Amino acid sequence: MEKKISGDDSAYKYLPDSVNAFPYGNSFLNILSGCGFKQNKLKSLTFGIASIYTGKKS
């Protein structure tokens, strides 16, 4: 299917690895804290398929 859209299937091979490598939940909240963000929150959407992270930086 992907090859039909882009003409090159390798253009989509990185996507699963990229999604799996992204820190999720408390791991990402800890990264935000370590970067100086405060009041960090996670809102899980669609039963965890997507997430919104928010934080404040002074």
Gaussian input, Z-matrix of N, CA and C with variables (Angstrom, degrees):
# hf/3-21g

backbone

0 1
 N
 C     1     B1
 C     2     B2     1     A1
 N     3     B3     2     A2     1     D1
 C     4     B4     3     A3     2     D2
 C     5     B5     4     A4     3     D3
 N     6     B6     5     A5     4     D4
 C     7     B7     6     A6     5     D5
 C     8     B8     7     A7     6     D6
 N     9     B9     8     A8     7     D7
 C    10    B10     9     A9     8     D8
 C    11    B11    10    A10     9     D9
 N    12    B12    11    A11    10    D10
 C    13    B13    12    A12    11    D11
 C    14    B14    13    A13    12    D12
 N    15    B15    14    A14    13    D13
 C    16    B16    15    A15    14    D14
 C    17    B17    16    A16    15    D15
 N    18    B18    17    A17    16    D16
 C    19    B19    18    A18    17    D17
 C    20    B20    19    A19    18    D18
 N    21    B21    20    A20    19    D19
 C    22    B22    21    A21    20    D20
 C    23    B23    22    A22    21    D21
 N    24    B24    23    A23    22    D22
 C    25    B25    24    A24    23    D23
 C    26    B26    25    A25    24    D24
 N    27    B27    26    A26    25    D25
 C    28    B28    27    A27    26    D26
 C    29    B29    28    A28    27    D27
 N    30    B30    29    A29    28    D28
 C    31    B31    30    A30    29    D29
 C    32    B32    31    A31    30    D30
 N    33    B33    32    A32    31    D31
 C    34    B34    33    A33    32    D32
 C    35    B35    34    A34    33    D33
 N    36    B36    35    A35    34    D34
 C    37    B37    36    A36    35    D35
 C    38    B38    37    A37    36    D36
 N    39    B39    38    A38    37    D37
 C    40    B40    39    A39    38    D38
 C    41    B41    40    A40    39    D39
 N    42    B42    41    A41    40    D40
 C    43    B43    42    A42    41    D41
 C    44    B44    43    A43    42    D42
 N    45    B45    44    A44    43    D43
 C    46    B46    45    A45    44    D44
 C    47    B47    46    A46    45    D45
 N    48    B48    47    A47    46    D46
 C    49    B49    48    A48    47    D47
 C    50    B50    49    A49    48    D48
 N    51    B51    50    A50    49    D49
 C    52    B52    51    A51    50    D50
 C    53    B53    52    A52    51    D51
 N    54    B54    53    A53    52    D52
 C    55    B55    54    A54    53    D53
 C    56    B56    55    A55    54    D54
 N    57    B57    56    A56    55    D55
 C    58    B58    57    A57    56    D56
 C    59    B59    58    A58    57    D57
 N    60    B60    59    A59    58    D58
 C    61    B61    60    A60    59    D59
 C    62    B62    61    A61    60    D60
 N    63    B63    62    A62    61    D61
 C    64    B64    63    A63    62    D62
 C    65    B65    64    A64    63    D63
 N    66    B66    65    A65    64    D64
 C    67    B67    66    A66    65    D65
 C    68    B68    67    A67    66    D66
 N    69    B69    68    A68    67    D67
 C    70    B70    69    A69    68    D68
 C    71    B71    70    A70    69    D69
 N    72    B72    71    A71    70    D70
 C    73    B73    72    A72    71    D71
 C    74    B74    73    A73    72    D72
 N    75    B75    74    A74    73    D73
 C    76    B76    75    A75    74    D74
 C    77    B77    76    A76    75    D75
 N    78    B78    77    A77    76    D76
 C    79    B79    78    A78    77    D77
 C    80    B80    79    A79    78    D78
 N    81    B81    80    A80    79    D79
 C    82    B82    81    A81    80    D80
 C    83    B83    82    A82    81    D81
 N    84    B84    83    A83    82    D82
 C    85    B85    84    A84    83    D83
 C    86    B86    85    A85    84    D84
 N    87    B87    86    A86    85    D85
 C    88    B88    87    A87    86    D86
 C    89    B89    88    A88    87    D87
 N    90    B90    89    A89    88    D88
 C    91    B91    90    A90    89    D89
 C    92    B92    91    A91    90    D90
 N    93    B93    92    A92    91    D91
 C    94    B94    93    A93    92    D92
 C    95    B95    94    A94    93    D93
 N    96    B96    95    A95    94    D94
 C    97    B97    96    A96    95    D95
 C    98    B98    97    A97    96    D96
 N    99    B99    98    A98    97    D97
 C   100   B100    99    A99    98    D98
 C   101   B101   100   A100    99    D99
 N   102   B102   101   A101   100   D100
 C   103   B103   102   A102   101   D101
 C   104   B104   103   A103   102   D102
 N   105   B105   104   A104   103   D103
 C   106   B106   105   A105   104   D104
 C   107   B107   106   A106   105   D105
 N   108   B108   107   A107   106   D106
 C   109   B109   108   A108   107   D107
 C   110   B110   109   A109   108   D108
 N   111   B111   110   A110   109   D109
 C   112   B112   111   A111   110   D110
 C   113   B113   112   A112   111   D111
 N   114   B114   113   A113   112   D112
 C   115   B115   114   A114   113   D113
 C   116   B116   115   A115   114   D114
 N   117   B117   116   A116   115   D115
 C   118   B118   117   A117   116   D116
 C   119   B119   118   A118   117   D117
 N   120   B120   119   A119   118   D118
 C   121   B121   120   A120   119   D119
 C   122   B122   121   A121   120   D120
 N   123   B123   122   A122   121   D121
 C   124   B124   123   A123   122   D122
 C   125   B125   124   A124   123   D123
 N   126   B126   125   A125   124   D124
 C   127   B127   126   A126   125   D125
 C   128   B128   127   A127   126   D126
 N   129   B129   128   A128   127   D127
 C   130   B130   129   A129   128   D128
 C   131   B131   130   A130   129   D129
 N   132   B132   131   A131   130   D130
 C   133   B133   132   A132   131   D131
 C   134   B134   133   A133   132   D132
 N   135   B135   134   A134   133   D133
 C   136   B136   135   A135   134   D134
 C   137   B137   136   A136   135   D135
 N   138   B138   137   A137   136   D136
 C   139   B139   138   A138   137   D137
 C   140   B140   139   A139   138   D138
 N   141   B141   140   A140   139   D139
 C   142   B142   141   A141   140   D140
 C   143   B143   142   A142   141   D141
 N   144   B144   143   A143   142   D142
 C   145   B145   144   A144   143   D143
 C   146   B146   145   A145   144   D144
 N   147   B147   146   A146   145   D145
 C   148   B148   147   A147   146   D146
 C   149   B149   148   A148   147   D147
 N   150   B150   149   A149   148   D148
 C   151   B151   150   A150   149   D149
 C   152   B152   151   A151   150   D150
 N   153   B153   152   A152   151   D151
 C   154   B154   153   A153   152   D152
 C   155   B155   154   A154   153   D153
 N   156   B156   155   A155   154   D154
 C   157   B157   156   A156   155   D155
 C   158   B158   157   A157   156   D156
 N   159   B159   158   A158   157   D157
 C   160   B160   159   A159   158   D158
 C   161   B161   160   A160   159   D159
 N   162   B162   161   A161   160   D160
 C   163   B163   162   A162   161   D161
 C   164   B164   163   A163   162   D162
 N   165   B165   164   A164   163   D163
 C   166   B166   165   A165   164   D164
 C   167   B167   166   A166   165   D165
 N   168   B168   167   A167   166   D166
 C   169   B169   168   A168   167   D167
 C   170   B170   169   A169   168   D168
 N   171   B171   170   A170   169   D169
 C   172   B172   171   A171   170   D170
 C   173   B173   172   A172   171   D171

   B1=1.4559
   B2=1.5262
   B3=1.3458
   B4=1.4616
   B5=1.5246
   B6=1.3255
   B7=1.4557
   B8=1.5218
   B9=1.3151
   B10=1.4666
   B11=1.5244
   B12=1.3123
   B13=1.4652
   B14=1.5239
   B15=1.3193
   B16=1.4662
   B17=1.5233
   B18=1.3264
   B19=1.4518
   B20=1.5303
   B21=1.3505
   B22=1.4636
   B23=1.5149
   B24=1.3322
   B25=1.4592
   B26=1.5099
   B27=1.3369
   B28=1.4640
   B29=1.5314
   B30=1.3203
   B31=1.4694
   B32=1.5241
   B33=1.3182
   B34=1.4698
   B35=1.5255
   B36=1.2986
   B37=1.4629
   B38=1.5231
   B39=1.3304
   B40=1.4592
   B41=1.5223
   B42=1.3232
   B43=1.4590
   B44=1.5243
   B45=1.3219
   B46=1.4684
   B47=1.5327
   B48=1.3250
   B49=1.4612
   B50=1.5196
   B51=1.3169
   B52=1.4601
   B53=1.5252
   B54=1.3048
   B55=1.4646
   B56=1.5231
   B57=1.3118
   B58=1.4654
   B59=1.5201
   B60=1.3307
   B61=1.4660
   B62=1.5217
   B63=1.3223
   B64=1.4630
   B65=1.5221
   B66=1.3455
   B67=1.4632
   B68=1.5236
   B69=1.3237
   B70=1.4528
   B71=1.5249
   B72=1.3204
   B73=1.4578
   B74=1.5091
   B75=1.3438
   B76=1.4643
   B77=1.5266
   B78=1.3151
   B79=1.4694
   B80=1.5207
   B81=1.3195
   B82=1.4668
   B83=1.5247
   B84=1.3378
   B85=1.4606
   B86=1.5342
   B87=1.3195
   B88=1.4675
   B89=1.5235
   B90=1.3153
   B91=1.4695
   B92=1.5236
   B93=1.3292
   B94=1.4665
   B95=1.5264
   B96=1.3316
   B97=1.4661
   B98=1.5262
   B99=1.3145
   B100=1.4589
   B101=1.5189
   B102=1.3221
   B103=1.4671
   B104=1.5258
   B105=1.3420
   B106=1.4597
   B107=1.5148
   B108=1.3089
   B109=1.4577
   B110=1.5243
   B111=1.3011
   B112=1.4713
   B113=1.5238
   B114=1.3109
   B115=1.4650
   B116=1.5353
   B117=1.3011
   B118=1.4606
   B119=1.5237
   B120=1.3035
   B121=1.4632
   B122=1.5152
   B123=1.3072
   B124=1.4628
   B125=1.5173
   B126=1.3140
   B127=1.4604
   B128=1.5269
   B129=1.3185
   B130=1.4556
   B131=1.5260
   B132=1.3203
   B133=1.4671
   B134=1.5223
   B135=1.3013
   B136=1.4608
   B137=1.5245
   B138=1.3327
   B139=1.4618
   B140=1.5241
   B141=1.3339
   B142=1.4609
   B143=1.5105
   B144=1.3139
   B145=1.4655
   B146=1.5254
   B147=1.3130
   B148=1.4630
   B149=1.5221
   B150=1.3160
   B151=1.4604
   B152=1.5105
   B153=1.3284
   B154=1.4690
   B155=1.5298
   B156=1.3220
   B157=1.4658
   B158=1.5115
   B159=1.3370
   B160=1.4649
   B161=1.5196
   B162=1.3248
   B163=1.4510
   B164=1.5100
   B165=1.3130
   B166=1.4631
   B167=1.5122
   B168=1.3130
   B169=1.4606
   B170=1.5073
   B171=1.3099
   B172=1.4765
   B173=1.4985
   A1=111.45
   A2=116.44
   A3=119.65
   A4=112.01
   A5=115.06
   A6=119.02
   A7=111.02
   A8=116.06
   A9=119.87
   A10=110.83
   A11=117.18
   A12=120.99
   A13=111.07
   A14=117.48
   A15=120.36
   A16=113.31
   A17=115.88
   A18=118.89
   A19=112.23
   A20=115.80
   A21=120.42
   A22=109.78
   A23=116.22
   A24=118.67
   A25=114.17
   A26=118.18
   A27=120.03
   A28=111.71
   A29=115.72
   A30=119.11
   A31=111.59
   A32=117.91
   A33=121.64
   A34=113.71
   A35=118.06
   A36=120.87
   A37=112.94
   A38=118.77
   A39=121.36
   A40=112.31
   A41=118.74
   A42=121.32
   A43=114.20
   A44=121.32
   A45=119.45
   A46=112.69
   A47=117.46
   A48=120.36
   A49=111.18
   A50=116.43
   A51=121.21
   A52=110.94
   A53=116.96
   A54=121.37
   A55=110.29
   A56=117.36
   A57=121.06
   A58=112.84
   A59=118.10
   A60=121.81
   A61=112.65
   A62=117.89
   A63=120.50
   A64=109.53
   A65=117.91
   A66=119.92
   A67=110.95
   A68=116.42
   A69=121.25
   A70=110.54
   A71=115.73
   A72=121.76
   A73=112.95
   A74=115.34
   A75=120.39
   A76=112.36
   A77=117.53
   A78=119.83
   A79=110.66
   A80=116.91
   A81=119.71
   A82=111.15
   A83=117.45
   A84=120.04
   A85=110.19
   A86=117.72
   A87=121.15
   A88=111.82
   A89=116.59
   A90=120.13
   A91=109.80
   A92=116.93
   A93=120.22
   A94=110.83
   A95=116.66
   A96=121.14
   A97=110.82
   A98=116.22
   A99=121.30
   A100=113.35
   A101=116.74
   A102=122.02
   A103=112.02
   A104=116.26
   A105=119.76
   A106=115.75
   A107=117.66
   A108=119.92
   A109=109.69
   A110=116.67
   A111=123.25
   A112=109.22
   A113=116.17
   A114=122.84
   A115=111.05
   A116=115.03
   A117=120.72
   A118=110.51
   A119=114.41
   A120=120.30
   A121=110.59
   A122=113.78
   A123=121.87
   A124=107.85
   A125=116.11
   A126=120.88
   A127=106.95
   A128=114.80
   A129=121.27
   A130=108.70
   A131=115.72
   A132=121.46
   A133=110.00
   A134=116.25
   A135=123.34
   A136=111.61
   A137=114.70
   A138=121.14
   A139=113.05
   A140=116.24
   A141=120.79
   A142=115.86
   A143=118.05
   A144=119.92
   A145=110.65
   A146=116.17
   A147=121.90
   A148=108.54
   A149=115.72
   A150=121.53
   A151=110.37
   A152=115.23
   A153=121.06
   A154=106.82
   A155=115.32
   A156=121.31
   A157=108.06
   A158=115.83
   A159=119.93
   A160=108.63
   A161=115.32
   A162=121.85
   A163=108.72
   A164=115.49
   A165=120.79
   A166=109.08
   A167=115.07
   A168=120.92
   A169=107.69
   A170=116.10
   A171=120.74
   A172=111.82
   D1=-47.07
   D2=-177.41
   D3=-60.14
   D4=-40.47
   D5=-178.36
   D6=-62.41
   D7=-31.16
   D8=179.27
   D9=-66.99
   D10=-31.19
   D11=-177.78
   D12=-82.88
   D13=-50.90
   D14=-173.98
   D15=-98.82
   D16=-18.67
   D17=-174.99
   D18=85.70
   D19=-2.61
   D20=-177.20
   D21=-147.11
   D22=110.75
   D23=-178.57
   D24=-67.68
   D25=-25.41
   D26=-178.87
   D27=-66.43
   D28=-19.42
   D29=178.78
   D30=-63.02
   D31=-20.03
   D32=-176.99
   D33=-110.28
   D34=-3.11
   D35=-176.73
   D36=-68.10
   D37=-26.53
   D38=-178.29
   D39=-75.62
   D40=-20.72
   D41=-172.40
   D42=-58.40
   D43=-52.28
   D44=179.89
   D45=-60.31
   D46=-39.99
   D47=178.95
   D48=-65.74
   D49=-38.99
   D50=179.19
   D51=-64.52
   D52=-44.14
   D53=178.71
   D54=-64.00
   D55=-44.25
   D56=-179.24
   D57=-67.69
   D58=-28.95
   D59=-177.83
   D60=-80.96
   D61=-19.81
   D62=-176.63
   D63=-71.01
   D64=129.87
   D65=179.04
   D66=-65.71
   D67=142.09
   D68=-174.49
   D69=-122.64
   D70=149.59
   D71=172.47
   D72=63.36
   D73=-131.98
   D74=-176.49
   D75=-61.79
   D76=-28.72
   D77=177.86
   D78=-60.37
   D79=-44.94
   D80=-179.97
   D81=-73.82
   D82=-35.90
   D83=176.23
   D84=-61.48
   D85=-38.19
   D86=176.85
   D87=-65.10
   D88=-37.95
   D89=176.65
   D90=-63.30
   D91=-44.84
   D92=177.91
   D93=-58.47
   D94=-45.46
   D95=178.71
   D96=-60.08
   D97=-42.99
   D98=179.65
   D99=-64.62
   D100=-21.56
   D101=178.27
   D102=-93.93
   D103=5.93
   D104=176.00
   D105=95.07
   D106=6.75
   D107=177.44
   D108=-81.21
   D109=145.18
   D110=179.85
   D111=-121.65
   D112=164.91
   D113=178.41
   D114=52.89
   D115=43.94
   D116=-177.65
   D117=-74.65
   D118=138.00
   D119=-178.77
   D120=-139.06
   D121=153.69
   D122=176.97
   D123=-124.14
   D124=129.71
   D125=173.18
   D126=-119.41
   D127=116.42
   D128=179.93
   D129=-87.32
   D130=133.80
   D131=-179.16
   D132=-117.98
   D133=152.30
   D134=174.76
   D135=48.45
   D136=52.63
   D137=177.04
   D138=57.87
   D139=34.19
   D140=176.03
   D141=92.14
   D142=1.75
   D143=179.42
   D144=-68.11
   D145=-34.99
   D146=178.67
   D147=-133.70
   D148=155.61
   D149=179.60
   D150=-139.20
   D151=147.61
   D152=173.64
   D153=-116.47
   D154=124.65
   D155=176.65
   D156=-107.65
   D157=135.17
   D158=176.00
   D159=-132.51
   D160=153.70
   D161=176.87
   D162=-164.94
   D163=163.91
   D164=178.98
   D165=-117.30
   D166=140.05
   D167=177.36
   D168=-119.90
   D169=125.06
   D170=-179.34
   D171=-83.74

